[in-house]
Structure formats: C-alpha cells, structure tokens
C-alpha cells in the first residue's frame, strides 16, 4: 500500500498540495477550491467560479426600457437594485 501524501499547515494557515495530488485532480495555478468539514475531515473540492457583471445605472435603465413590467413591478425592481423608485 502506497503512503498517503502529507502536508503541513503554515503559520498563516496555508498548505501546499503535492504535485502528484494536483496532477491527479487536474489542478493548475490559480484554481479555486471549496473547503468543507465532513466527519472531522477537511474536504477540498474544485470549484467553478462565474464572473459577475456589475451594471451601470444606464445599463439598468436600458433593461427597464426593454422590460415588460407594470409600474409597480418596476418600482419594486428598482428598490431591489438599490436605485431611486423613479428614473431621473
């Protein structure tokens, strides 16, 4: 039976995954992992990160102009977006 890879926690809480483990999982520099504690074990899982687009006020107004919403729906949406209840 092959020995399990061993890692050490640094004073900053960092660990280095051995190259053999990274290769097995197909991990590359900059990849993101989620961390879970399961039955007293640390479980690292590759994560998929999706970029979030931040919309300008003008882009939000563009959405409003093309939306089929009642005035009340539009008012509630603007509140959710953190914008004034009526367009300037």
Secondary structure, DSSP 8 states (H G I E B T S, - for coil): ----------TTS-----HHHHHHHT--TT--EEEEEETTEEEEEE----------HHHHHHHHHH----HHHHHHHHHHHT--SS--
